[in-house]
């Protein structure tokens, strides 16, 4: 069954950040459905990224791989939906 997951990522804003996140999403077998990034109003130049991904795979692997990335400070699973395969 296909599952759709929404992840919220807090990170330090670096030029290569989004590229690294997208590469991990692709390598872990997930399809990116939406991405939304906002700069936070703080001195540390942080961003919050909301990703919606879809796959038949478990979200655990993607979650842990994203959490290991250098500039990411926190990853949270915001929601998940299960869809029947057609």
PDB file of N, CA, C and O in Angstrom:
ATOM      1  N   UNK A   1       0.831  -1.175   0.000  1.00  0.00           N
ATOM      2  CA  UNK A   1       0.000   0.000   0.000  1.00  0.00           C
ATOM      3  C   UNK A   1       0.877   1.240   0.000  1.00  0.00           C
ATOM      4  O   UNK A   1       1.860   1.323   0.736  1.00  0.00           O
ATOM      5  N   UNK A   2       0.511   2.189  -0.825  1.00  0.00           N
ATOM      6  CA  UNK A   2       1.239   3.449  -0.865  1.00  0.00           C
ATOM      7  C   UNK A   2       0.901   4.285   0.351  1.00  0.00           C
ATOM      8  O   UNK A   2      -0.253   4.362   0.771  1.00  0.00           O
ATOM      9  N   UNK A   3       1.919   4.906   0.906  1.00  0.00           N
ATOM     10  CA  UNK A   3       1.716   5.777   2.060  1.00  0.00           C
ATOM     11  C   UNK A   3       2.250   7.168   1.735  1.00  0.00           C
ATOM     12  O   UNK A   3       3.292   7.320   1.096  1.00  0.00           O
ATOM     13  N   UNK A   4       1.526   8.159   2.182  1.00  0.00           N
ATOM     14  CA  UNK A   4       1.956   9.543   2.043  1.00  0.00           C
ATOM     15  C   UNK A   4       2.316  10.057   3.426  1.00  0.00           C
ATOM     16  O   UNK A   4       1.534   9.927   4.368  1.00  0.00           O
ATOM     17  N   UNK A   5       3.492  10.637   3.543  1.00  0.00           N
ATOM     18  CA  UNK A   5       3.998  11.123   4.827  1.00  0.00           C
ATOM     19  C   UNK A   5       4.372  12.594   4.703  1.00  0.00           C
ATOM     20  O   UNK A   5       4.855  13.039   3.662  1.00  0.00           O
ATOM     21  N   UNK A   6       4.145  13.334   5.768  1.00  0.00           N
ATOM     22  CA  UNK A   6       4.590  14.720   5.832  1.00  0.00           C
ATOM     23  C   UNK A   6       5.630  14.840   6.938  1.00  0.00           C
ATOM     24  O   UNK A   6       5.376  14.498   8.093  1.00  0.00           O
ATOM     25  N   UNK A   7       6.796  15.330   6.562  1.00  0.00           N
ATOM     26  CA  UNK A   7       7.901  15.531   7.496  1.00  0.00           C
ATOM     27  C   UNK A   7       8.162  17.020   7.662  1.00  0.00           C
ATOM     28  O   UNK A   7       8.106  17.778   6.694  1.00  0.00           O
ATOM     29  N   UNK A   8       8.445  17.433   8.882  1.00  0.00           N
ATOM     30  CA  UNK A   8       8.836  18.813   9.159  1.00  0.00           C
ATOM     31  C   UNK A   8      10.297  18.787   9.596  1.00  0.00           C
ATOM     32  O   UNK A   8      10.666  18.090  10.541  1.00  0.00           O
ATOM     33  N   UNK A   9      11.114  19.554   8.894  1.00  0.00           N
ATOM     34  CA  UNK A   9      12.560  19.554   9.114  1.00  0.00           C
ATOM     35  C   UNK A   9      13.008  20.950   9.537  1.00  0.00           C
ATOM     36  O   UNK A   9      12.702  21.936   8.866  1.00  0.00           O
ATOM     37  N   UNK A  10      13.725  21.028  10.637  1.00  0.00           N
ATOM     38  CA  UNK A  10      14.377  22.272  11.060  1.00  0.00           C
ATOM     39  C   UNK A  10      15.857  22.130  10.737  1.00  0.00           C
ATOM     40  O   UNK A  10      16.466  21.097  11.016  1.00  0.00           O
ATOM     41  N   UNK A  11      16.438  23.182  10.142  1.00  0.00           N
ATOM     42  CA  UNK A  11      17.832  23.077   9.706  1.00  0.00           C
ATOM     43  C   UNK A  11      18.481  24.453   9.615  1.00  0.00           C
ATOM     44  O   UNK A  11      17.812  25.486   9.607  1.00  0.00           O
ATOM     45  N   UNK A  12      19.824  24.425   9.547  1.00  0.00           N
ATOM     46  CA  UNK A  12      20.594  25.634   9.273  1.00  0.00           C
ATOM     47  C   UNK A  12      20.560  25.855   7.765  1.00  0.00           C
ATOM     48  O   UNK A  12      20.771  24.918   6.995  1.00  0.00           O
ATOM     49  N   UNK A  13      20.298  27.071   7.346  1.00  0.00           N
ATOM     50  CA  UNK A  13      20.195  27.369   5.917  1.00  0.00           C
ATOM     51  C   UNK A  13      21.584  27.409   5.284  1.00  0.00           C
ATOM     52  O   UNK A  13      22.390  28.290   5.582  1.00  0.00           O
ATOM     53  N   UNK A  14      21.844  26.457   4.421  1.00  0.00           N
ATOM     54  CA  UNK A  14      23.094  26.381   3.668  1.00  0.00           C
ATOM     55  C   UNK A  14      22.739  26.222   2.192  1.00  0.00           C
ATOM     56  O   UNK A  14      21.674  25.691   1.881  1.00  0.00           O
ATOM     57  N   UNK A  15      23.602  26.668   1.273  1.00  0.00           N
ATOM     58  CA  UNK A  15      23.278  26.579  -0.152  1.00  0.00           C
ATOM     59  C   UNK A  15      22.979  25.154  -0.634  1.00  0.00           C
ATOM     60  O   UNK A  15      22.159  24.967  -1.532  1.00  0.00           O
ATOM     61  N   UNK A  16      23.630  24.163  -0.049  1.00  0.00           N
ATOM     62  CA  UNK A  16      23.474  22.781  -0.510  1.00  0.00           C
ATOM     63  C   UNK A  16      22.399  22.000   0.247  1.00  0.00           C
ATOM     64  O   UNK A  16      22.183  20.826  -0.053  1.00  0.00           O
ATOM     65  N   UNK A  17      21.730  22.605   1.204  1.00  0.00           N
ATOM     66  CA  UNK A  17      20.788  21.892   2.075  1.00  0.00           C
ATOM     67  C   UNK A  17      19.665  21.204   1.304  1.00  0.00           C
ATOM     68  O   UNK A  17      19.449  20.004   1.471  1.00  0.00           O
ATOM     69  N   UNK A  18      18.958  21.937   0.473  1.00  0.00           N
ATOM     70  CA  UNK A  18      17.807  21.366  -0.237  1.00  0.00           C
ATOM     71  C   UNK A  18      18.259  20.253  -1.177  1.00  0.00           C
ATOM     72  O   UNK A  18      17.587  19.229  -1.299  1.00  0.00           O
ATOM     73  N   UNK A  19      19.384  20.452  -1.834  1.00  0.00           N
ATOM     74  CA  UNK A  19      19.917  19.424  -2.734  1.00  0.00           C
ATOM     75  C   UNK A  19      20.202  18.120  -1.982  1.00  0.00           C
ATOM     76  O   UNK A  19      19.885  17.039  -2.477  1.00  0.00           O
ATOM     77  N   UNK A  20      20.790  18.214  -0.808  1.00  0.00           N
ATOM     78  CA  UNK A  20      21.077  17.013  -0.004  1.00  0.00           C
ATOM     79  C   UNK A  20      19.789  16.302   0.405  1.00  0.00           C
ATOM     80  O   UNK A  20      19.697  15.077   0.321  1.00  0.00           O
ATOM     81  N   UNK A  21      18.805  17.067   0.844  1.00  0.00           N
ATOM     82  CA  UNK A  21      17.529  16.479   1.260  1.00  0.00           C
ATOM     83  C   UNK A  21      16.873  15.756   0.093  1.00  0.00           C
ATOM     84  O   UNK A  21      16.417  14.623   0.242  1.00  0.00           O
ATOM     85  N   UNK A  22      16.822  16.403  -1.068  1.00  0.00           N
ATOM     86  CA  UNK A  22      16.181  15.790  -2.231  1.00  0.00           C
ATOM     87  C   UNK A  22      16.911  14.525  -2.679  1.00  0.00           C
ATOM     88  O   UNK A  22      16.277  13.561  -3.109  1.00  0.00           O
ATOM     89  N   UNK A  23      18.232  14.524  -2.581  1.00  0.00           N
ATOM     90  CA  UNK A  23      19.006  13.336  -2.958  1.00  0.00           C
ATOM     91  C   UNK A  23      18.681  12.160  -2.035  1.00  0.00           C
ATOM     92  O   UNK A  23      18.523  11.033  -2.504  1.00  0.00           O
ATOM     93  N   UNK A  24      18.581  12.413  -0.731  1.00  0.00           N
ATOM     94  CA  UNK A  24      18.243  11.348   0.219  1.00  0.00           C
ATOM     95  C   UNK A  24      16.831  10.828  -0.053  1.00  0.00           C
ATOM     96  O   UNK A  24      16.603   9.618  -0.026  1.00  0.00           O
ATOM     97  N   UNK A  25      15.890  11.723  -0.311  1.00  0.00           N
ATOM     98  CA  UNK A  25      14.511  11.309  -0.621  1.00  0.00           C
ATOM     99  C   UNK A  25      14.506  10.373  -1.825  1.00  0.00           C
ATOM    100  O   UNK A  25      13.866   9.322  -1.789  1.00  0.00           O
ATOM    101  N   UNK A  26      15.205  10.740  -2.878  1.00  0.00           N
ATOM    102  CA  UNK A  26      15.250   9.924  -4.098  1.00  0.00           C
ATOM    103  C   UNK A  26      15.968   8.597  -3.861  1.00  0.00           C
ATOM    104  O   UNK A  26      15.473   7.549  -4.276  1.00  0.00           O
ATOM    105  N   UNK A  27      17.114   8.625  -3.208  1.00  0.00           N
ATOM    106  CA  UNK A  27      17.889   7.396  -2.978  1.00  0.00           C
ATOM    107  C   UNK A  27      17.159   6.404  -2.083  1.00  0.00           C
ATOM    108  O   UNK A  27      17.378   5.199  -2.197  1.00  0.00           O
ATOM    109  N   UNK A  28      16.312   6.877  -1.211  1.00  0.00           N
ATOM    110  CA  UNK A  28      15.556   5.999  -0.307  1.00  0.00           C
ATOM    111  C   UNK A  28      14.258   5.502  -0.933  1.00  0.00           C
ATOM    112  O   UNK A  28      13.494   4.795  -0.275  1.00  0.00           O
ATOM    113  N   UNK A  29      13.994   5.853  -2.183  1.00  0.00           N
ATOM    114  CA  UNK A  29      12.848   5.303  -2.905  1.00  0.00           C
ATOM    115  C   UNK A  29      11.534   6.024  -2.668  1.00  0.00           C
ATOM    116  O   UNK A  29      10.466   5.430  -2.820  1.00  0.00           O
ATOM    117  N   UNK A  30      11.596   7.290  -2.301  1.00  0.00           N
ATOM    118  CA  UNK A  30      10.386   8.069  -2.073  1.00  0.00           C
ATOM    119  C   UNK A  30      10.177   9.048  -3.221  1.00  0.00           C
ATOM    120  O   UNK A  30      11.131   9.500  -3.854  1.00  0.00           O
ATOM    121  N   UNK A  31       8.913   9.364  -3.477  1.00  0.00           N
ATOM    122  CA  UNK A  31       8.553  10.362  -4.474  1.00  0.00           C
ATOM    123  C   UNK A  31       8.154  11.633  -3.740  1.00  0.00           C
ATOM    124  O   UNK A  31       7.316  11.596  -2.839  1.00  0.00           O
ATOM    125  N   UNK A  32       8.746  12.743  -4.118  1.00  0.00           N
ATOM    126  CA  UNK A  32       8.424  14.025  -3.498  1.00  0.00           C
ATOM    127  C   UNK A  32       7.111  14.541  -4.076  1.00  0.00           C
ATOM    128  O   UNK A  32       6.966  14.639  -5.294  1.00  0.00           O
ATOM    129  N   UNK A  33       6.164  14.868  -3.218  1.00  0.00           N
ATOM    130  CA  UNK A  33       4.865  15.402  -3.646  1.00  0.00           C
ATOM    131  C   UNK A  33       4.770  16.904  -3.431  1.00  0.00           C
ATOM    132  O   UNK A  33       4.296  17.622  -4.311  1.00  0.00           O
ATOM    133  N   UNK A  34       5.210  17.389  -2.282  1.00  0.00           N
ATOM    134  CA  UNK A  34       5.227  18.835  -2.036  1.00  0.00           C
ATOM    135  C   UNK A  34       6.444  19.185  -1.192  1.00  0.00           C
ATOM    136  O   UNK A  34       6.957  18.360  -0.436  1.00  0.00           O
ATOM    137  N   UNK A  35       6.889  20.416  -1.338  1.00  0.00           N
ATOM    138  CA  UNK A  35       7.960  20.947  -0.496  1.00  0.00           C
ATOM    139  C   UNK A  35       7.639  22.417  -0.224  1.00  0.00           C
ATOM    140  O   UNK A  35       7.250  23.158  -1.127  1.00  0.00           O
ATOM    141  N   UNK A  36       7.808  22.821   1.024  1.00  0.00           N
ATOM    142  CA  UNK A  36       7.539  24.199   1.435  1.00  0.00           C
ATOM    143  C   UNK A  36       8.635  24.601   2.416  1.00  0.00           C
ATOM    144  O   UNK A  36       8.844  23.937   3.431  1.00  0.00           O
ATOM    145  N   UNK A  37       9.336  25.696   2.106  1.00  0.00           N
ATOM    146  CA  UNK A  37      10.456  26.116   2.943  1.00  0.00           C
ATOM    147  C   UNK A  37      10.264  27.563   3.373  1.00  0.00           C
ATOM    148  O   UNK A  37       9.943  28.429   2.559  1.00  0.00           O
ATOM    149  N   UNK A  38      10.466  27.813   4.668  1.00  0.00           N
ATOM    150  CA  UNK A  38      10.347  29.161   5.222  1.00  0.00           C
ATOM    151  C   UNK A  38      11.590  29.495   6.031  1.00  0.00           C
ATOM    152  O   UNK A  38      12.093  28.667   6.790  1.00  0.00           O
ATOM    153  N   UNK A  39      12.078  30.716   5.861  1.00  0.00           N
ATOM    154  CA  UNK A  39      13.180  31.188   6.701  1.00  0.00           C
ATOM    155  C   UNK A  39      12.614  31.623   8.039  1.00  0.00           C
ATOM    156  O   UNK A  39      11.578  32.284   8.105  1.00  0.00           O
ATOM    157  N   UNK A  40      13.291  31.252   9.083  1.00  0.00           N
ATOM    158  CA  UNK A  40      12.875  31.651  10.430  1.00  0.00           C
ATOM    159  C   UNK A  40      13.457  33.021  10.751  1.00  0.00           C
ATOM    160  O   UNK A  40      14.502  33.412  10.231  1.00  0.00           O
ATOM    161  N   UNK A  41      12.771  33.717  11.598  1.00  0.00           N
ATOM    162  CA  UNK A  41      13.214  35.052  12.008  1.00  0.00           C
ATOM    163  C   UNK A  41      14.112  34.936  13.240  1.00  0.00           C
ATOM    164  O   UNK A  41      13.702  35.274  14.351  1.00  0.00           O
ATOM    165  N   UNK A  42      15.335  34.458  13.033  1.00  0.00           N
ATOM    166  CA  UNK A  42      16.287  34.343  14.137  1.00  0.00           C
ATOM    167  C   UNK A  42      17.694  34.694  13.659  1.00  0.00           C
ATOM    168  O   UNK A  42      17.929  34.869  12.464  1.00  0.00           O
ATOM    169  N   UNK A  43      18.608  34.791  14.589  1.00  0.00           N
ATOM    170  CA  UNK A  43      19.978  35.186  14.266  1.00  0.00           C
ATOM    171  C   UNK A  43      20.788  34.052  13.644  1.00  0.00           C
ATOM    172  O   UNK A  43      21.854  34.297  13.080  1.00  0.00           O
ATOM    173  N   UNK A  44      20.310  32.841  13.736  1.00  0.00           N
ATOM    174  CA  UNK A  44      21.096  31.682  13.310  1.00  0.00           C
ATOM    175  C   UNK A  44      20.838  31.264  11.870  1.00  0.00           C
ATOM    176  O   UNK A  44      21.378  30.252  11.424  1.00  0.00           O
ATOM    177  N   UNK A  45      20.029  32.011  11.136  1.00  0.00           N
ATOM    178  CA  UNK A  45      19.757  31.716   9.728  1.00  0.00           C
ATOM    179  C   UNK A  45      19.193  30.306   9.546  1.00  0.00           C
ATOM    180  O   UNK A  45      19.691  29.535   8.726  1.00  0.00           O
ATOM    181  N   UNK A  46      18.166  29.979  10.304  1.00  0.00           N
ATOM    182  CA  UNK A  46      17.531  28.664  10.243  1.00  0.00           C
ATOM    183  C   UNK A  46      16.336  28.667   9.301  1.00  0.00           C
ATOM    184  O   UNK A  46      15.752  29.713   9.018  1.00  0.00           O
ATOM    185  N   UNK A  47      15.986  27.484   8.823  1.00  0.00           N
ATOM    186  CA  UNK A  47      14.818  27.310   7.966  1.00  0.00           C
ATOM    187  C   UNK A  47      13.971  26.161   8.495  1.00  0.00           C
ATOM    188  O   UNK A  47      14.450  25.291   9.222  1.00  0.00           O
ATOM    189  N   UNK A  48      12.699  26.184   8.109  1.00  0.00           N
ATOM    190  CA  UNK A  48      11.819  25.050   8.375  1.00  0.00           C
ATOM    191  C   UNK A  48      11.300  24.576   7.023  1.00  0.00           C
ATOM    192  O   UNK A  48      10.798  25.364   6.222  1.00  0.00           O
ATOM    193  N   UNK A  49      11.431  23.280   6.786  1.00  0.00           N
ATOM    194  CA  UNK A  49      11.025  22.685   5.515  1.00  0.00           C
ATOM    195  C   UNK A  49       9.961  21.640   5.799  1.00  0.00           C
ATOM    196  O   UNK A  49      10.132  20.782   6.665  1.00  0.00           O
ATOM    197  N   UNK A  50       8.859  21.719   5.060  1.00  0.00           N
ATOM    198  CA  UNK A  50       7.790  20.726   5.169  1.00  0.00           C
ATOM    199  C   UNK A  50       7.777  19.933   3.864  1.00  0.00           C
ATOM    200  O   UNK A  50       7.531  20.486   2.792  1.00  0.00           O
ATOM    201  N   UNK A  51       8.045  18.627   3.970  1.00  0.00           N
ATOM    202  CA  UNK A  51       8.079  17.732   2.808  1.00  0.00           C
ATOM    203  C   UNK A  51       6.914  16.763   2.872  1.00  0.00           C
ATOM    204  O   UNK A  51       6.619  16.211   3.932  1.00  0.00           O
ATOM    205  N   UNK A  52       6.258  16.556   1.755  1.00  0.00           N
ATOM    206  CA  UNK A  52       5.296  15.469   1.643  1.00  0.00           C
ATOM    207  C   UNK A  52       5.872  14.482   0.638  1.00  0.00           C
ATOM    208  O   UNK A  52       6.160  14.839  -0.504  1.00  0.00           O
ATOM    209  N   UNK A  53       6.037  13.242   1.074  1.00  0.00           N
ATOM    210  CA  UNK A  53       6.625  12.192   0.240  1.00  0.00           C
ATOM    211  C   UNK A  53       5.673  11.006   0.172  1.00  0.00           C
ATOM    212  O   UNK A  53       4.787  10.848   1.012  1.00  0.00           O
ATOM    213  N   UNK A  54       5.876  10.177  -0.847  1.00  0.00           N
ATOM    214  CA  UNK A  54       5.003   9.020  -1.045  1.00  0.00           C
ATOM    215  C   UNK A  54       5.850   7.803  -1.405  1.00  0.00           C
ATOM    216  O   UNK A  54       6.819   7.909  -2.157  1.00  0.00           O
ATOM    217  N   UNK A  55       5.471   6.642  -0.858  1.00  0.00           N
ATOM    218  CA  UNK A  55       6.178   5.402  -1.172  1.00  0.00           C
ATOM    219  C   UNK A  55       5.465   4.219  -0.533  1.00  0.00           C
ATOM    220  O   UNK A  55       4.629   4.382   0.355  1.00  0.00           O
ATOM    221  N   UNK A  56       5.811   3.032  -1.000  1.00  0.00           N
ATOM    222  CA  UNK A  56       5.344   1.820  -0.330  1.00  0.00           C
ATOM    223  C   UNK A  56       6.321   1.431   0.779  1.00  0.00           C
ATOM    224  O   UNK A  56       6.033   0.540   1.578  1.00  0.00           O
ATOM    225  N   UNK A  57       7.464   2.091   0.830  1.00  0.00           N
ATOM    226  CA  UNK A  57       8.494   1.799   1.829  1.00  0.00           C
ATOM    227  C   UNK A  57       8.171   2.428   3.179  1.00  0.00           C
ATOM    228  O   UNK A  57       7.362   3.351   3.275  1.00  0.00           O
ATOM    229  N   UNK A  58       8.813   1.914   4.207  1.00  0.00           N
ATOM    230  CA  UNK A  58       8.652   2.455   5.556  1.00  0.00           C
ATOM    231  C   UNK A  58       9.316   3.830   5.652  1.00  0.00           C
ATOM    232  O   UNK A  58      10.391   4.051   5.094  1.00  0.00           O
ATOM    233  N   UNK A  59       8.677   4.732   6.353  1.00  0.00           N
ATOM    234  CA  UNK A  59       9.214   6.085   6.523  1.00  0.00           C
ATOM    235  C   UNK A  59      10.422   6.105   7.461  1.00  0.00           C
ATOM    236  O   UNK A  59      11.184   7.072   7.459  1.00  0.00           O
ATOM    237  N   UNK A  60      10.606   5.066   8.253  1.00  0.00           N
ATOM    238  CA  UNK A  60      11.684   5.041   9.250  1.00  0.00           C
ATOM    239  C   UNK A  60      13.068   5.266   8.647  1.00  0.00           C
ATOM    240  O   UNK A  60      13.864   6.035   9.187  1.00  0.00           O
ATOM    241  N   UNK A  61      13.356   4.601   7.537  1.00  0.00           N
ATOM    242  CA  UNK A  61      14.675   4.734   6.920  1.00  0.00           C
ATOM    243  C   UNK A  61      14.914   6.161   6.455  1.00  0.00           C
ATOM    244  O   UNK A  61      15.977   6.729   6.705  1.00  0.00           O
ATOM    245  N   UNK A  62      13.932   6.741   5.780  1.00  0.00           N
ATOM    246  CA  UNK A  62      14.081   8.118   5.314  1.00  0.00           C
ATOM    247  C   UNK A  62      14.241   9.069   6.495  1.00  0.00           C
ATOM    248  O   UNK A  62      15.098   9.952   6.479  1.00  0.00           O
ATOM    249  N   UNK A  63      13.427   8.886   7.500  1.00  0.00           N
ATOM    250  CA  UNK A  63      13.477   9.728   8.698  1.00  0.00           C
ATOM    251  C   UNK A  63      14.886   9.724   9.310  1.00  0.00           C
ATOM    252  O   UNK A  63      15.446  10.784   9.592  1.00  0.00           O
ATOM    253  N   UNK A  64      15.442   8.548   9.509  1.00  0.00           N
ATOM    254  CA  UNK A  64      16.761   8.442  10.148  1.00  0.00           C
ATOM    255  C   UNK A  64      17.888   8.966   9.255  1.00  0.00           C
ATOM    256  O   UNK A  64      18.848   9.555   9.751  1.00  0.00           O
ATOM    257  N   UNK A  65      17.775   8.756   7.948  1.00  0.00           N
ATOM    258  CA  UNK A  65      18.802   9.273   7.039  1.00  0.00           C
ATOM    259  C   UNK A  65      18.778  10.799   6.992  1.00  0.00           C
ATOM    260  O   UNK A  65      19.833  11.434   6.963  1.00  0.00           O
ATOM    261  N   UNK A  66      17.589  11.389   6.985  1.00  0.00           N
ATOM    262  CA  UNK A  66      17.496  12.852   6.999  1.00  0.00           C
ATOM    263  C   UNK A  66      18.048  13.411   8.309  1.00  0.00           C
ATOM    264  O   UNK A  66      18.731  14.435   8.318  1.00  0.00           O
ATOM    265  N   UNK A  67      17.748  12.740   9.395  1.00  0.00           N
ATOM    266  CA  UNK A  67      18.200  13.196  10.711  1.00  0.00           C
ATOM    267  C   UNK A  67      19.729  13.190  10.830  1.00  0.00           C
ATOM    268  O   UNK A  67      20.285  13.925  11.646  1.00  0.00           O
ATOM    269  N   UNK A  68      20.408  12.373  10.029  1.00  0.00           N
ATOM    270  CA  UNK A  68      21.871  12.296  10.052  1.00  0.00           C
ATOM    271  C   UNK A  68      22.551  13.412   9.256  1.00  0.00           C
ATOM    272  O   UNK A  68      23.747  13.649   9.429  1.00  0.00           O
ATOM    273  N   UNK A  69      21.812  14.094   8.393  1.00  0.00           N
ATOM    274  CA  UNK A  69      22.434  15.128   7.565  1.00  0.00           C
ATOM    275  C   UNK A  69      23.008  16.242   8.434  1.00  0.00           C
ATOM    276  O   UNK A  69      22.437  16.615   9.458  1.00  0.00           O
ATOM    277  N   UNK A  70      24.141  16.757   8.002  1.00  0.00           N
ATOM    278  CA  UNK A  70      24.955  17.675   8.778  1.00  0.00           C
ATOM    279  C   UNK A  70      24.200  18.892   9.304  1.00  0.00           C
ATOM    280  O   UNK A  70      24.307  19.199  10.491  1.00  0.00           O
ATOM    281  N   UNK A  71      23.448  19.590   8.471  1.00  0.00           N
ATOM    282  CA  UNK A  71      22.833  20.860   8.861  1.00  0.00           C
ATOM    283  C   UNK A  71      21.425  20.728   9.424  1.00  0.00           C
ATOM    284  O   UNK A  71      20.819  21.732   9.799  1.00  0.00           O
ATOM    285  N   UNK A  72      20.896  19.519   9.489  1.00  0.00           N
ATOM    286  CA  UNK A  72      19.545  19.326  10.010  1.00  0.00           C
ATOM    287  C   UNK A  72      19.600  19.217  11.532  1.00  0.00           C
ATOM    288  O   UNK A  72      20.384  18.448  12.087  1.00  0.00           O
ATOM    289  N   UNK A  73      18.748  20.004  12.197  1.00  0.00           N
ATOM    290  CA  UNK A  73      18.726  19.996  13.659  1.00  0.00           C
ATOM    291  C   UNK A  73      17.598  19.142  14.218  1.00  0.00           C
ATOM    292  O   UNK A  73      17.703  18.631  15.333  1.00  0.00           O
ATOM    293  N   UNK A  74      16.504  18.980  13.446  1.00  0.00           N
ATOM    294  CA  UNK A  74      15.383  18.165  13.929  1.00  0.00           C
ATOM    295  C   UNK A  74      14.518  17.723  12.752  1.00  0.00           C
ATOM    296  O   UNK A  74      14.319  18.469  11.793  1.00  0.00           O
ATOM    297  N   UNK A  75      14.006  16.486  12.847  1.00  0.00           N
ATOM    298  CA  UNK A  75      13.042  15.951  11.880  1.00  0.00           C
ATOM    299  C   UNK A  75      11.850  15.435  12.670  1.00  0.00           C
ATOM    300  O   UNK A  75      12.011  14.706  13.648  1.00  0.00           O
ATOM    301  N   UNK A  76      10.652  15.819  12.238  1.00  0.00           N
ATOM    302  CA  UNK A  76       9.425  15.346  12.888  1.00  0.00           C
ATOM    303  C   UNK A  76       8.477  14.797  11.835  1.00  0.00           C
ATOM    304  O   UNK A  76       8.374  15.341  10.736  1.00  0.00           O
ATOM    305  N   UNK A  77       7.791  13.723  12.174  1.00  0.00           N
ATOM    306  CA  UNK A  77       6.754  13.173  11.307  1.00  0.00           C
ATOM    307  C   UNK A  77       5.453  13.868  11.666  1.00  0.00           C
ATOM    308  O   UNK A  77       4.939  13.697  12.771  1.00  0.00           O
ATOM    309  N   UNK A  78       4.913  14.659  10.730  1.00  0.00           N
ATOM    310  CA  UNK A  78       3.711  15.450  11.004  1.00  0.00           C
ATOM    311  C   UNK A  78       2.437  14.659  10.735  1.00  0.00           C
ATOM    312  O   UNK A  78       1.470  14.780  11.487  1.00  0.00           O
ATOM    313  N   UNK A  79       2.418  13.854   9.678  1.00  0.00           N
ATOM    314  CA  UNK A  79       1.214  13.075   9.367  1.00  0.00           C
ATOM    315  C   UNK A  79       1.544  11.965   8.388  1.00  0.00           C
ATOM    316  O   UNK A  79       2.598  11.958   7.753  1.00  0.00           O
ATOM    317  N   UNK A  80       0.609  11.021   8.284  1.00  0.00           N
ATOM    318  CA  UNK A  80       0.742   9.974   7.278  1.00  0.00           C
ATOM    319  C   UNK A  80      -0.633   9.504   6.854  1.00  0.00           C
ATOM    320  O   UNK A  80      -1.575   9.500   7.646  1.00  0.00           O
ATOM    321  N   UNK A  81      -0.739   9.107   5.586  1.00  0.00           N
ATOM    322  CA  UNK A  81      -1.976   8.602   5.003  1.00  0.00           C
ATOM    323  C   UNK A  81      -1.655   7.331   4.246  1.00  0.00           C
ATOM    324  O   UNK A  81      -0.587   7.208   3.647  1.00  0.00           O
ATOM    325  N   UNK A  82      -2.571   6.395   4.272  1.00  0.00           N
ATOM    326  CA  UNK A  82      -2.405   5.142   3.540  1.00  0.00           C
ATOM    327  C   UNK A  82      -3.371   5.147   2.372  1.00  0.00           C
ATOM    328  O   UNK A  82      -4.555   5.445   2.530  1.00  0.00           O
ATOM    329  N   UNK A  83      -2.848   4.808   1.182  1.00  0.00           N
ATOM    330  CA  UNK A  83      -3.673   4.734  -0.018  1.00  0.00           C
ATOM    331  C   UNK A  83      -3.524   3.345  -0.615  1.00  0.00           C
ATOM    332  O   UNK A  83      -2.435   2.772  -0.608  1.00  0.00           O
ATOM    333  N   UNK A  84      -4.613   2.808  -1.128  1.00  0.00           N
ATOM    334  CA  UNK A  84      -4.570   1.499  -1.782  1.00  0.00           C
ATOM    335  C   UNK A  84      -3.840   1.622  -3.108  1.00  0.00           C
ATOM    336  O   UNK A  84      -3.983   2.623  -3.810  1.00  0.00           O
ATOM    337  N   UNK A  85      -3.058   0.604  -3.454  1.00  0.00           N
ATOM    338  CA  UNK A  85      -2.384   0.572  -4.751  1.00  0.00           C
ATOM    339  C   UNK A  85      -3.391   0.256  -5.839  1.00  0.00           C
ATOM    340  O   UNK A  85      -4.254  -0.605  -5.669  1.00  0.00           O
ATOM    341  N   UNK A  86      -3.278   0.953  -6.952  1.00  0.00           N
ATOM    342  CA  UNK A  86      -4.175   0.691  -8.090  1.00  0.00           C
ATOM    343  C   UNK A  86      -3.538  -0.264  -9.056  1.00  0.00           C
ATOM    344  O   UNK A  86      -4.139  -0.604 -10.075  1.00  0.00           O
TER     345      UNK A  86
END
